């Protein structure tokens, strides 16, 4: 049963961001998987600028797996860490071709067996492409969970995910994931959060410790 405190947070997020959704442009699971890998330590906006050319040149896992690594790098060179990211997305594509017939698998166990795919990325794919109730914990979700005391300071990403999944109704996992990302991206920033616009200051660890109610 959802606590009153958690329900208040869910209701507040719903009021703030009723239209929250994945902001990585994609047309299928392959494109989303590649986009999520590319989004590490950069913005979705930046990823969306490079993926059209990337997917035009490499429209499926087979073409990406067979591609020249230097040409893949050129497609995404505007992103930070682009050399490592080129290796990651090509390794992922090779894994799909070698082990899953060129398809994006549909289970957590199979997804995380692919090079470059961790639990967060797998949760995003499961939720967005296959409708599997999942709650991916990225930097925004992790920060918000800690600040709003939905998880404890010092919890690992996996511990945070487990606590959120226990506290939030399963049918709300996907929606809440997007709303927490929007909340972190557009209001509760890592630095200089906009506490004056926040409806949760009385619940917030950061506000209590840094603002002292002022």
Backbone as JSON Lines, residues from 0, in Angstrom:
{"i":0,"aa":"X","n":[0.85,-1.2,0.0],"ca":[0.0,0.0,0.0],"c":[0.88,1.24,0.0]}
{"i":1,"aa":"X","n":[0.57,2.17,-0.88],"ca":[1.36,3.39,-1.0],"c":[1.15,4.3,0.21]}
{"i":2,"aa":"X","n":[2.24,4.77,0.8],"ca":[2.11,5.66,1.95],"c":[1.56,7.01,1.51]}
{"i":3,"aa":"X","n":[1.0,7.74,2.48],"ca":[0.46,9.06,2.16],"c":[1.56,9.98,1.63]}
{"i":4,"aa":"X","n":[2.75,9.83,2.2],"ca":[3.87,10.68,1.8],"c":[4.26,10.4,0.34]}
{"i":5,"aa":"X","n":[4.39,9.12,0.01],"ca":[4.74,8.76,-1.36],"c":[3.64,9.17,-2.32]}
{"i":6,"aa":"X","n":[2.39,8.97,-1.92],"ca":[1.28,9.35,-2.79],"c":[1.26,10.85,-3.05]}
{"i":7,"aa":"X","n":[1.6,11.62,-2.04],"ca":[1.66,13.07,-2.23],"c":[2.72,13.44,-3.26]}
{"i":8,"aa":"X","n":[3.88,12.76,-3.21],"ca":[4.93,13.01,-4.19],"c":[4.47,12.62,-5.59]}
{"i":9,"aa":"X","n":[3.83,11.45,-5.69],"ca":[3.34,11.01,-7.01],"c":[2.31,11.98,-7.57]}
{"i":10,"aa":"X","n":[1.4,12.44,-6.71],"ca":[0.38,13.39,-7.16],"c":[1.01,14.71,-7.57]}
{"i":11,"aa":"X","n":[2.02,15.15,-6.81],"ca":[2.69,16.4,-7.15],"c":[3.44,16.31,-8.47]}
{"i":12,"aa":"X","n":[4.11,15.19,-8.7],"ca":[4.82,15.0,-9.97],"c":[3.84,14.96,-11.14]}
{"i":13,"aa":"X","n":[2.7,14.34,-10.91],"ca":[1.68,14.26,-11.96],"c":[1.16,15.65,-12.3]}
{"i":14,"aa":"X","n":[1.0,16.49,-11.3],"ca":[0.52,17.85,-11.54],"c":[1.58,18.69,-12.26]}
{"i":15,"aa":"X","n":[2.84,18.5,-11.87],"ca":[3.92,19.28,-12.48],"c":[4.21,18.86,-13.91]}
{"i":16,"aa":"X","n":[4.26,17.54,-14.15],"ca":[4.71,17.03,-15.45],"c":[3.77,15.94,-15.98]}
{"i":17,"aa":"X","n":[2.54,16.3,-16.31],"ca":[1.58,15.28,-16.78],"c":[1.96,14.68,-18.13]}
{"i":18,"aa":"X","n":[2.77,15.38,-18.9],"ca":[3.12,14.92,-20.24],"c":[4.56,14.44,-20.35]}
{"i":19,"aa":"X","n":[5.18,14.12,-19.22],"ca":[6.57,13.66,-19.24],"c":[6.71,12.38,-20.06]}
{"i":20,"aa":"X","n":[7.77,12.32,-20.86],"ca":[7.99,11.15,-21.71],"c":[9.47,11.07,-22.07]}
{"i":21,"aa":"X","n":[9.85,9.98,-22.73],"ca":[11.23,9.83,-23.17],"c":[11.55,10.9,-24.21]}
{"i":22,"aa":"X","n":[12.65,11.6,-24.03],"ca":[13.02,12.68,-24.94],"c":[14.11,12.28,-25.93]}
{"i":23,"aa":"X","n":[14.5,11.01,-25.92],"ca":[15.43,10.51,-26.93],"c":[14.62,10.08,-28.16]}
{"i":24,"aa":"X","n":[14.88,10.7,-29.29],"ca":[14.15,10.35,-30.5],"c":[14.54,8.96,-30.97]}
{"i":25,"aa":"X","n":[13.54,8.14,-31.25],"ca":[13.8,6.79,-31.74],"c":[12.54,6.26,-32.42]}
{"i":26,"aa":"X","n":[12.76,5.29,-33.31],"ca":[11.64,4.66,-34.02],"c":[11.48,3.19,-33.67]}
{"i":27,"aa":"X","n":[12.46,2.63,-32.99],"ca":[12.39,1.22,-32.64],"c":[13.36,0.95,-31.49]}
{"i":28,"aa":"X","n":[13.38,-0.3,-31.04],"ca":[14.19,-0.66,-29.88],"c":[15.68,-0.53,-30.16]}
{"i":29,"aa":"X","n":[16.1,-0.85,-31.36],"ca":[17.52,-0.7,-31.72],"c":[17.96,0.75,-31.6]}
{"i":30,"aa":"X","n":[17.18,1.65,-32.15],"ca":[17.54,3.07,-32.11],"c":[17.55,3.59,-30.67]}
{"i":31,"aa":"X","n":[16.59,3.14,-29.87],"ca":[16.58,3.6,-28.48],"c":[17.78,3.06,-27.72]}
{"i":32,"aa":"X","n":[18.11,1.79,-27.94],"ca":[19.26,1.21,-27.24],"c":[20.53,1.99,-27.55]}
{"i":33,"aa":"X","n":[20.74,2.29,-28.82],"ca":[21.92,3.06,-29.21],"c":[21.88,4.47,-28.61]}
{"i":34,"aa":"X","n":[20.71,5.1,-28.65],"ca":[20.58,6.46,-28.13],"c":[20.84,6.51,-26.63]}
{"i":35,"aa":"X","n":[20.37,5.52,-25.89],"ca":[20.6,5.51,-24.45],"c":[22.09,5.36,-24.15]}
{"i":36,"aa":"X","n":[22.77,4.51,-24.89],"ca":[24.22,4.38,-24.69],"c":[24.93,5.7,-25.0]}
{"i":37,"aa":"X","n":[24.49,6.37,-26.03],"ca":[25.12,7.64,-26.42],"c":[24.83,8.76,-25.43]}
{"i":38,"aa":"X","n":[23.76,8.61,-24.65],"ca":[23.34,9.7,-23.76],"c":[24.15,9.8,-22.48]}
{"i":39,"aa":"X","n":[25.05,8.86,-22.24],"ca":[25.86,8.91,-21.03],"c":[26.66,10.21,-20.97]}
{"i":40,"aa":"X","n":[26.54,10.93,-19.86],"ca":[27.28,12.16,-19.6],"c":[27.07,13.23,-20.68]}
{"i":41,"aa":"X","n":[25.91,13.22,-21.28],"ca":[25.55,14.3,-22.21],"c":[24.04,14.44,-22.2]}
{"i":42,"aa":"X","n":[23.52,15.4,-22.94],"ca":[22.08,15.66,-22.91],"c":[21.35,14.92,-24.02]}
{"i":43,"aa":"X","n":[20.07,14.69,-23.8],"ca":[19.25,14.07,-24.84],"c":[19.22,14.94,-26.09]}
{"i":44,"aa":"X","n":[19.22,16.25,-25.9],"ca":[19.22,17.17,-27.04],"c":[20.44,16.95,-27.92]}
{"i":45,"aa":"X","n":[21.6,16.79,-27.28],"ca":[22.83,16.56,-28.04],"c":[22.77,15.22,-28.79]}
{"i":46,"aa":"X","n":[22.25,14.2,-28.13],"ca":[22.13,12.89,-28.78],"c":[21.2,12.97,-29.99]}
{"i":47,"aa":"X","n":[20.09,13.67,-29.82],"ca":[19.12,13.78,-30.92],"c":[19.68,14.5,-32.14]}
{"i":48,"aa":"X","n":[20.74,15.26,-31.95],"ca":[21.35,15.96,-33.08],"c":[22.22,15.03,-33.93]}
{"i":49,"aa":"X","n":[22.76,13.98,-33.33],"ca":[23.67,13.11,-34.08],"c":[23.01,11.81,-34.55]}
{"i":50,"aa":"X","n":[21.94,11.39,-33.91],"ca":[21.37,10.09,-34.28],"c":[20.71,10.03,-35.65]}
{"i":51,"aa":"X","n":[20.12,11.11,-36.18],"ca":[19.55,10.97,-37.53],"c":[20.56,10.51,-38.57]}
{"i":52,"aa":"X","n":[21.74,11.12,-38.58],"ca":[22.77,10.71,-39.54],"c":[23.29,9.31,-39.22]}
{"i":53,"aa":"X","n":[23.43,9.01,-37.94],"ca":[23.9,7.69,-37.54],"c":[22.95,6.6,-38.03]}
{"i":54,"aa":"X","n":[21.65,6.8,-37.81],"ca":[20.69,5.75,-38.16],"c":[20.39,5.72,-39.66]}
{"i":55,"aa":"X","n":[20.66,6.82,-40.35],"ca":[20.53,6.78,-41.81],"c":[21.64,5.9,-42.39]}
{"i":56,"aa":"X","n":[22.83,6.01,-41.83],"ca":[23.96,5.23,-42.31],"c":[23.93,3.79,-41.81]}
{"i":57,"aa":"X","n":[23.43,3.62,-40.57],"ca":[23.37,2.3,-39.95],"c":[21.95,2.05,-39.44]}
{"i":58,"aa":"X","n":[21.04,1.63,-40.3],"ca":[19.62,1.54,-39.95],"c":[19.24,0.34,-39.09]}
{"i":59,"aa":"X","n":[20.18,-0.58,-38.87],"ca":[19.86,-1.77,-38.08],"c":[21.14,-2.3,-37.42]}
{"i":60,"aa":"X","n":[21.0,-3.23,-36.49],"ca":[22.19,-3.76,-35.81],"c":[23.22,-4.37,-36.74]}
{"i":61,"aa":"X","n":[22.76,-5.04,-37.79],"ca":[23.71,-5.69,-38.7],"c":[24.62,-4.68,-39.39]}
{"i":62,"aa":"X","n":[24.06,-3.58,-39.85],"ca":[24.87,-2.57,-40.54],"c":[25.82,-1.88,-39.57]}
{"i":63,"aa":"X","n":[25.37,-1.65,-38.35],"ca":[26.25,-1.02,-37.35],"c":[27.36,-1.97,-36.94]}
{"i":64,"aa":"X","n":[27.03,-3.24,-36.78],"ca":[28.03,-4.23,-36.4],"c":[29.13,-4.35,-37.45]}
{"i":65,"aa":"X","n":[28.75,-4.19,-38.72],"ca":[29.72,-4.34,-39.82],"c":[30.39,-3.04,-40.2]}
{"i":66,"aa":"X","n":[30.0,-1.94,-39.56],"ca":[30.5,-0.62,-39.95],"c":[31.95,-0.41,-39.58]}
{"i":67,"aa":"X","n":[32.56,0.55,-40.28],"ca":[33.93,0.96,-39.95],"c":[33.89,1.83,-38.7]}
{"i":68,"aa":"X","n":[34.69,1.48,-37.71],"ca":[34.63,2.18,-36.43],"c":[34.95,3.66,-36.57]}
{"i":69,"aa":"X","n":[35.83,4.03,-37.47],"ca":[36.18,5.45,-37.66],"c":[35.01,6.22,-38.26]}
{"i":70,"aa":"X","n":[34.25,5.57,-39.15],"ca":[33.08,6.24,-39.72],"c":[31.97,6.38,-38.68]}
{"i":71,"aa":"X","n":[31.85,5.39,-37.81],"ca":[30.88,5.5,-36.71],"c":[31.26,6.66,-35.81]}
{"i":72,"aa":"X","n":[32.55,6.77,-35.5],"ca":[33.03,7.88,-34.68],"c":[32.69,9.23,-35.3]}
{"i":73,"aa":"X","n":[32.87,9.33,-36.63],"ca":[32.59,10.59,-37.31],"c":[31.12,10.98,-37.17]}
{"i":74,"aa":"X","n":[30.24,9.99,-37.16],"ca":[28.81,10.29,-37.05],"c":[28.45,10.9,-35.7]}
{"i":75,"aa":"X","n":[29.2,10.54,-34.67],"ca":[28.84,10.98,-33.32],"c":[29.93,11.86,-32.69]}
{"i":76,"aa":"X","n":[30.81,12.41,-33.52],"ca":[31.98,13.13,-33.02],"c":[31.63,14.37,-32.2]}
{"i":77,"aa":"X","n":[30.41,14.87,-32.33],"ca":[30.03,16.05,-31.55],"c":[29.74,15.71,-30.09]}
{"i":78,"aa":"X","n":[29.65,14.43,-29.77],"ca":[29.39,14.02,-28.4],"c":[30.69,13.83,-27.64]}
{"i":79,"aa":"X","n":[30.66,14.07,-26.35],"ca":[31.8,13.76,-25.52],"c":[32.02,12.25,-25.46]}
{"i":80,"aa":"X","n":[33.26,11.86,-25.29],"ca":[33.63,10.44,-25.19],"c":[33.19,9.66,-26.43]}
{"i":81,"aa":"X","n":[33.21,10.3,-27.58],"ca":[32.61,9.67,-28.76],"c":[33.35,8.42,-29.21]}
{"i":82,"aa":"X","n":[34.64,8.33,-28.96],"ca":[35.37,7.12,-29.36],"c":[34.91,5.91,-28.54]}
{"i":83,"aa":"X","n":[34.83,6.1,-27.25],"ca":[34.34,5.02,-26.4],"c":[32.89,4.67,-26.71]}
{"i":84,"aa":"X","n":[32.1,5.69,-27.0],"ca":[30.68,5.44,-27.3],"c":[30.52,4.7,-28.63]}
{"i":85,"aa":"X","n":[31.38,5.01,-29.59],"ca":[31.32,4.29,-30.87],"c":[31.61,2.81,-30.65]}
{"i":86,"aa":"X","n":[32.6,2.52,-29.82],"ca":[32.91,1.12,-29.5],"c":[31.75,0.45,-28.79]}
{"i":87,"aa":"X","n":[31.11,1.19,-27.9],"ca":[30.0,0.62,-27.12],"c":[28.81,0.27,-28.0]}
{"i":88,"aa":"X","n":[28.42,1.2,-28.88],"ca":[27.24,0.9,-29.69],"c":[27.52,-0.17,-30.74]}
{"i":89,"aa":"X","n":[28.77,-0.21,-31.24],"ca":[29.09,-1.28,-32.19],"c":[29.16,-2.62,-31.46]}
{"i":90,"aa":"X","n":[29.73,-2.65,-30.26],"ca":[29.76,-3.88,-29.49],"c":[28.37,-4.39,-29.18]}
{"i":91,"aa":"X","n":[27.48,-3.47,-28.83],"ca":[26.08,-3.83,-28.58],"c":[25.46,-4.45,-29.82]}
{"i":92,"aa":"X","n":[25.68,-3.82,-30.98],"ca":[25.1,-4.31,-32.23],"c":[25.66,-5.69,-32.58]}
{"i":93,"aa":"X","n":[26.95,-5.88,-32.38],"ca":[27.54,-7.2,-32.65],"c":[26.94,-8.26,-31.74]}
{"i":94,"aa":"X","n":[26.72,-7.91,-30.48],"ca":[26.1,-8.85,-29.56],"c":[24.7,-9.23,-29.99]}
{"i":95,"aa":"X","n":[23.94,-8.26,-30.48],"ca":[22.59,-8.55,-30.97],"c":[22.63,-9.51,-32.15]}
{"i":96,"aa":"X","n":[23.58,-9.27,-33.06],"ca":[23.68,-10.1,-34.26],"c":[24.19,-11.5,-33.94]}
{"i":97,"aa":"X","n":[25.15,-11.6,-33.05],"ca":[25.76,-12.89,-32.75],"c":[24.89,-13.77,-31.85]}
{"i":98,"aa":"X","n":[24.1,-13.13,-30.98],"ca":[23.38,-13.93,-29.97],"c":[21.86,-13.85,-30.05]}
{"i":99,"aa":"X","n":[21.33,-12.85,-30.76],"ca":[19.88,-12.67,-30.76],"c":[19.3,-12.45,-32.15]}
{"i":100,"aa":"X","n":[19.98,-12.95,-33.16],"ca":[19.46,-12.86,-34.52],"c":[19.26,-11.45,-35.02]}
{"i":101,"aa":"X","n":[20.07,-10.52,-34.52],"ca":[19.94,-9.13,-34.97],"c":[18.78,-8.38,-34.36]}
{"i":102,"aa":"X","n":[18.19,-8.94,-33.31],"ca":[17.05,-8.3,-32.65],"c":[17.46,-7.8,-31.26]}
{"i":103,"aa":"X","n":[16.69,-6.86,-30.76],"ca":[16.9,-6.37,-29.4],"c":[16.14,-7.3,-28.46]}
{"i":104,"aa":"X","n":[16.83,-7.97,-27.55],"ca":[16.14,-8.92,-26.65],"c":[15.13,-8.22,-25.75]}
{"i":105,"aa":"X","n":[14.25,-9.03,-25.15],"ca":[13.13,-8.48,-24.41],"c":[13.12,-8.85,-22.93]}
{"i":106,"aa":"X","n":[14.25,-9.33,-22.41],"ca":[14.34,-9.61,-20.98],"c":[15.55,-8.9,-20.39]}
{"i":107,"aa":"X","n":[15.49,-8.62,-19.1],"ca":[16.6,-7.96,-18.41],"c":[17.87,-8.8,-18.54]}
{"i":108,"aa":"X","n":[17.77,-10.09,-18.28],"ca":[18.95,-10.96,-18.31],"c":[19.63,-10.93,-19.67]}
{"i":109,"aa":"X","n":[18.85,-10.99,-20.74],"ca":[19.42,-10.99,-22.08],"c":[19.98,-9.62,-22.45]}
{"i":110,"aa":"X","n":[19.28,-8.57,-22.07],"ca":[19.74,-7.21,-22.41],"c":[21.08,-6.9,-21.75]}
{"i":111,"aa":"X","n":[21.22,-7.22,-20.47],"ca":[22.47,-6.86,-19.79],"c":[23.62,-7.76,-20.21]}
{"i":112,"aa":"X","n":[23.33,-8.81,-20.98],"ca":[24.42,-9.63,-21.52],"c":[25.09,-8.96,-22.72]}
{"i":113,"aa":"X","n":[24.46,-7.92,-23.26],"ca":[25.02,-7.21,-24.4],"c":[26.11,-6.24,-23.95]}
{"i":114,"aa":"X","n":[27.19,-6.11,-24.71],"ca":[28.22,-5.14,-24.37],"c":[27.65,-3.73,-24.25]}
{"i":115,"aa":"X","n":[27.99,-3.05,-23.17],"ca":[27.57,-1.67,-22.99],"c":[26.22,-1.47,-22.35]}
{"i":116,"aa":"X","n":[25.4,-2.51,-22.3],"ca":[24.05,-2.38,-21.75],"c":[24.06,-2.74,-20.27]}
{"i":117,"aa":"X","n":[23.78,-1.75,-19.44],"ca":[23.65,-1.99,-18.01],"c":[22.18,-2.03,-17.62]}
{"i":118,"aa":"X","n":[21.94,-2.13,-16.36],"ca":[20.57,-2.28,-15.87],"c":[19.71,-1.05,-16.19]}
{"i":119,"aa":"X","n":[20.28,0.13,-16.07],"ca":[19.51,1.33,-16.37],"c":[19.04,1.35,-17.81]}
{"i":120,"aa":"X","n":[19.96,1.11,-18.73],"ca":[19.63,1.09,-20.15],"c":[18.6,0.0,-20.44]}
{"i":121,"aa":"X","n":[18.79,-1.17,-19.84],"ca":[17.85,-2.27,-20.06],"c":[16.45,-1.9,-19.58]}
{"i":122,"aa":"X","n":[16.36,-1.25,-18.42],"ca":[15.05,-0.84,-17.91],"c":[14.37,0.14,-18.85]}
{"i":123,"aa":"X","n":[15.13,1.06,-19.42],"ca":[14.55,2.02,-20.36],"c":[14.0,1.29,-21.59]}
{"i":124,"aa":"X","n":[14.76,0.36,-22.14],"ca":[14.32,-0.39,-23.31],"c":[13.07,-1.21,-22.99]}
{"i":125,"aa":"X","n":[13.09,-1.91,-21.86],"ca":[11.94,-2.73,-21.48],"c":[10.68,-1.89,-21.34]}
{"i":126,"aa":"X","n":[10.82,-0.72,-20.72],"ca":[9.66,0.14,-20.48],"c":[9.16,0.77,-21.77]}
{"i":127,"aa":"X","n":[10.07,1.38,-22.53],"ca":[9.68,2.18,-23.68],"c":[9.26,1.34,-24.89]}
{"i":128,"aa":"X","n":[9.96,0.24,-25.1],"ca":[9.74,-0.53,-26.32],"c":[8.86,-1.75,-26.13]}
{"i":129,"aa":"X","n":[8.85,-2.29,-24.93],"ca":[8.11,-3.53,-24.7],"c":[7.02,-3.41,-23.64]}
{"i":130,"aa":"X","n":[6.88,-2.22,-23.05],"ca":[5.81,-2.0,-22.09],"c":[5.95,-2.78,-20.8]}
{"i":131,"aa":"X","n":[7.16,-3.23,-20.48],"ca":[7.38,-3.98,-19.25],"c":[7.54,-2.99,-18.1]}
{"i":132,"aa":"X","n":[6.74,-3.12,-17.04],"ca":[6.89,-2.2,-15.91],"c":[8.33,-2.19,-15.39]}
{"i":133,"aa":"X","n":[8.96,-1.03,-15.47],"ca":[10.36,-0.88,-15.09],"c":[10.58,0.53,-14.58]}
{"i":134,"aa":"X","n":[11.58,0.7,-13.73],"ca":[11.88,2.03,-13.2],"c":[13.38,2.23,-13.26]}
{"i":135,"aa":"X","n":[13.82,2.83,-14.34],"ca":[15.26,3.05,-14.55],"c":[15.75,4.18,-13.65]}
{"i":136,"aa":"X","n":[16.87,3.95,-13.0],"ca":[17.45,4.95,-12.1],"c":[18.66,5.59,-12.77]}
{"i":137,"aa":"X","n":[18.45,6.77,-13.34],"ca":[19.56,7.54,-13.9],"c":[19.99,8.58,-12.86]}
{"i":138,"aa":"X","n":[20.84,9.5,-13.25],"ca":[21.35,10.47,-12.27],"c":[20.25,11.35,-11.7]}
{"i":139,"aa":"X","n":[19.26,11.71,-12.53],"ca":[18.15,12.53,-12.05],"c":[17.3,11.77,-11.04]}
{"i":140,"aa":"X","n":[16.91,10.56,-11.4],"ca":[16.06,9.76,-10.52],"c":[16.79,9.47,-9.21]}
{"i":141,"aa":"X","n":[18.06,9.16,-9.29],"ca":[18.85,8.88,-8.09],"c":[18.89,10.1,-7.17]}
{"i":142,"aa":"X","n":[19.12,11.27,-7.75],"ca":[19.19,12.5,-6.96],"c":[17.84,12.81,-6.31]}
{"i":143,"aa":"X","n":[16.76,12.72,-7.07],"ca":[15.44,13.04,-6.55],"c":[15.03,12.05,-5.45]}
{"i":144,"aa":"X","n":[15.31,10.78,-5.67],"ca":[14.96,9.77,-4.67],"c":[15.65,10.06,-3.35]}
{"i":145,"aa":"X","n":[16.92,10.47,-3.42],"ca":[17.65,10.79,-2.2],"c":[17.13,12.05,-1.53]}
{"i":146,"aa":"X","n":[16.89,13.07,-2.33],"ca":[16.45,14.34,-1.75],"c":[15.06,14.24,-1.13]}
{"i":147,"aa":"X","n":[14.18,13.5,-1.76],"ca":[12.8,13.38,-1.25],"c":[12.64,12.21,-0.29]}
{"i":148,"aa":"X","n":[13.76,11.6,0.1],"ca":[13.77,10.52,1.09],"c":[12.97,9.3,0.65]}
{"i":149,"aa":"X","n":[12.93,9.08,-0.65],"ca":[12.38,7.82,-1.15],"c":[13.46,6.74,-1.12]}
{"i":150,"aa":"X","n":[14.69,7.16,-0.93],"ca":[15.83,6.27,-0.71],"c":[16.76,6.97,0.27]}
{"i":151,"aa":"X","n":[17.72,6.23,0.78],"ca":[18.63,6.79,1.77],"c":[19.91,7.27,1.12]}
{"i":152,"aa":"X","n":[20.53,8.28,1.7],"ca":[21.83,8.73,1.24],"c":[22.82,7.57,1.33]}
{"i":153,"aa":"X","n":[23.6,7.39,0.3],"ca":[24.56,6.3,0.31],"c":[24.04,5.01,-0.29]}
{"i":154,"aa":"X","n":[22.75,4.96,-0.58],"ca":[22.21,3.77,-1.25],"c":[22.85,3.63,-2.63]}
{"i":155,"aa":"X","n":[23.06,2.41,-3.05],"ca":[23.53,2.17,-4.41],"c":[22.39,2.44,-5.39]}
{"i":156,"aa":"X","n":[22.72,2.47,-6.67],"ca":[21.68,2.64,-7.68],"c":[20.68,1.49,-7.61]}
{"i":157,"aa":"X","n":[21.17,0.28,-7.43],"ca":[20.27,-0.88,-7.36],"c":[19.4,-0.82,-6.12]}
{"i":158,"aa":"X","n":[19.96,-0.44,-4.99],"ca":[19.17,-0.3,-3.77],"c":[18.1,0.76,-3.95]}
{"i":159,"aa":"X","n":[18.46,1.87,-4.61],"ca":[17.49,2.93,-4.87],"c":[16.35,2.41,-5.75]}
{"i":160,"aa":"X","n":[16.69,1.69,-6.8],"ca":[15.67,1.12,-7.67],"c":[14.72,0.21,-6.9]}
{"i":161,"aa":"X","n":[15.27,-0.66,-6.06],"ca":[14.44,-1.6,-5.3],"c":[13.5,-0.86,-4.34]}
{"i":162,"aa":"X","n":[14.01,0.2,-3.7],"ca":[13.17,0.95,-2.77],"c":[12.06,1.68,-3.51]}
{"i":163,"aa":"X","n":[12.39,2.28,-4.64],"ca":[11.35,2.96,-5.42],"c":[10.28,1.99,-5.88]}
{"i":164,"aa":"X","n":[10.71,0.8,-6.32],"ca":[9.75,-0.19,-6.82],"c":[8.86,-0.73,-5.7]}
{"i":165,"aa":"X","n":[9.38,-0.74,-4.48],"ca":[8.55,-1.17,-3.34],"c":[7.54,-0.1,-2.96]}
{"i":166,"aa":"X","n":[7.93,1.15,-3.08],"ca":[7.1,2.24,-2.58],"c":[6.1,2.76,-3.6]}
{"i":167,"aa":"X","n":[6.4,2.58,-4.87],"ca":[5.55,3.11,-5.93],"c":[4.76,1.97,-6.57]}
{"i":168,"aa":"X","n":[3.46,2.14,-6.8],"ca":[2.67,1.09,-7.44],"c":[3.26,0.7,-8.79]}
{"i":169,"aa":"X","n":[3.24,-0.58,-9.08],"ca":[3.87,-1.1,-10.29],"c":[3.34,-0.42,-11.55]}
{"i":170,"aa":"X","n":[2.05,-0.14,-11.55],"ca":[1.45,0.49,-12.74],"c":[1.91,1.93,-12.94]}
{"i":171,"aa":"X","n":[2.6,2.49,-11.94],"ca":[3.1,3.86,-12.05],"c":[4.6,3.92,-12.31]}
{"i":172,"aa":"X","n":[5.28,2.79,-12.37],"ca":[6.74,2.81,-12.48],"c":[7.22,3.59,-13.69]}
{"i":173,"aa":"X","n":[6.69,3.26,-14.86],"ca":[7.18,3.89,-16.09],"c":[6.89,5.39,-16.07]}
{"i":174,"aa":"X","n":[5.68,5.73,-15.7],"ca":[5.27,7.14,-15.69],"c":[6.08,7.94,-14.67]}
{"i":175,"aa":"X","n":[6.26,7.36,-13.49],"ca":[7.01,8.05,-12.45],"c":[8.47,8.24,-12.84]}
{"i":176,"aa":"X","n":[9.03,7.25,-13.51],"ca":[10.41,7.37,-14.01],"c":[10.56,8.62,-14.86]}
{"i":177,"aa":"X","n":[9.66,8.81,-15.82],"ca":[9.73,9.99,-16.69],"c":[9.51,11.28,-15.91]}
{"i":178,"aa":"X","n":[8.57,11.26,-14.99],"ca":[8.27,12.47,-14.23],"c":[9.41,12.85,-13.29]}
{"i":179,"aa":"X","n":[10.07,11.87,-12.72],"ca":[11.23,12.17,-11.86],"c":[12.38,12.74,-12.69]}
{"i":180,"aa":"X","n":[12.56,12.23,-13.9],"ca":[13.59,12.78,-14.78],"c":[13.27,14.23,-15.12]}
{"i":181,"aa":"X","n":[12.03,14.51,-15.49],"ca":[11.65,15.89,-15.81],"c":[11.82,16.79,-14.59]}
{"i":182,"aa":"X","n":[11.45,16.3,-13.42],"ca":[11.59,17.07,-12.19],"c":[13.05,17.42,-11.94]}
{"i":183,"aa":"X","n":[13.93,16.44,-12.14],"ca":[15.35,16.68,-11.96],"c":[15.97,17.53,-13.04]}
{"i":184,"aa":"X","n":[15.46,17.39,-14.24],"ca":[16.03,18.1,-15.39],"c":[15.58,19.56,-15.42]}
{"i":185,"aa":"X","n":[14.34,19.81,-15.05],"ca":[13.78,21.15,-15.26],"c":[13.45,21.92,-13.98]}
{"i":186,"aa":"X","n":[13.64,21.31,-12.81],"ca":[13.33,22.04,-11.58],"c":[14.34,21.74,-10.47]}
{"i":187,"aa":"X","n":[14.48,20.47,-10.11],"ca":[15.36,20.11,-9.0],"c":[16.75,19.76,-9.53]}
{"i":188,"aa":"X","n":[17.47,20.78,-10.0],"ca":[18.78,20.6,-10.6],"c":[19.79,20.11,-9.56]}
{"i":189,"aa":"X","n":[20.86,19.51,-10.04],"ca":[21.92,19.07,-9.13],"c":[22.51,20.27,-8.38]}
{"i":190,"aa":"X","n":[22.74,21.35,-9.14],"ca":[23.21,22.59,-8.53],"c":[22.12,23.64,-8.66]}
{"i":191,"aa":"X","n":[21.95,24.42,-7.61],"ca":[20.97,25.51,-7.61],"c":[19.56,25.04,-7.99]}
{"i":192,"aa":"X","n":[19.01,24.06,-7.27],"ca":[17.63,23.65,-7.52],"c":[16.68,24.81,-7.26]}
{"i":193,"aa":"X","n":[15.59,24.86,-8.01],"ca":[14.62,25.95,-7.91],"c":[13.62,25.66,-6.79]}
{"i":194,"aa":"X","n":[14.11,25.76,-5.56],"ca":[13.29,25.4,-4.41],"c":[12.04,26.28,-4.27]}
{"i":195,"aa":"X","n":[12.12,27.48,-4.79],"ca":[10.96,28.37,-4.71],"c":[9.77,27.89,-5.51]}
{"i":196,"aa":"X","n":[10.02,27.02,-6.48],"ca":[8.92,26.48,-7.31],"c":[8.54,25.06,-6.89]}
{"i":197,"aa":"X","n":[9.2,24.54,-5.87],"ca":[9.03,23.13,-5.53],"c":[7.92,22.93,-4.5]}
{"i":198,"aa":"X","n":[7.01,21.97,-4.74],"ca":[5.94,21.7,-3.78],"c":[6.35,20.73,-2.68]}
{"i":199,"aa":"X","n":[7.61,20.29,-2.69],"ca":[8.03,19.24,-1.77],"c":[9.08,19.69,-0.75]}
{"i":200,"aa":"X","n":[9.24,20.99,-0.55],"ca":[10.34,21.46,0.31],"c":[10.25,20.91,1.74]}
{"i":201,"aa":"X","n":[9.03,20.7,2.23],"ca":[8.89,20.19,3.59],"c":[9.28,18.72,3.7]}
{"i":202,"aa":"X","n":[9.42,18.05,2.55],"ca":[9.79,16.64,2.54],"c":[11.25,16.45,2.15]}
{"i":203,"aa":"X","n":[11.92,17.52,1.77],"ca":[13.2,17.41,1.06],"c":[14.41,17.48,1.99]}
{"i":204,"aa":"X","n":[15.25,16.48,1.89],"ca":[16.5,16.43,2.66],"c":[17.42,17.59,2.29]}
{"i":205,"aa":"X","n":[17.55,17.87,0.99],"ca":[18.43,18.95,0.52],"c":[17.96,20.29,1.08]}
{"i":206,"aa":"X","n":[16.67,20.56,1.01],"ca":[16.14,21.85,1.48],"c":[16.39,22.02,2.97]}
{"i":207,"aa":"X","n":[16.18,20.97,3.73],"ca":[16.37,21.05,5.18],"c":[17.83,21.3,5.53]}
{"i":208,"aa":"X","n":[18.73,20.65,4.79],"ca":[20.14,20.74,5.12],"c":[20.82,21.99,4.57]}
{"i":209,"aa":"X","n":[20.29,22.53,3.46],"ca":[20.98,23.64,2.8],"c":[20.24,24.98,2.87]}
{"i":210,"aa":"X","n":[18.94,24.91,3.03],"ca":[18.16,26.15,3.05],"c":[17.69,26.54,4.43]}
{"i":211,"aa":"X","n":[17.63,25.54,5.33],"ca":[17.19,25.8,6.72],"c":[15.84,26.5,6.78]}
{"i":212,"aa":"X","n":[14.98,26.15,5.8],"ca":[13.65,26.71,5.81],"c":[13.58,28.16,5.4]}
{"i":213,"aa":"X","n":[14.69,28.72,4.96],"ca":[14.71,30.14,4.61],"c":[14.17,30.34,3.2]}
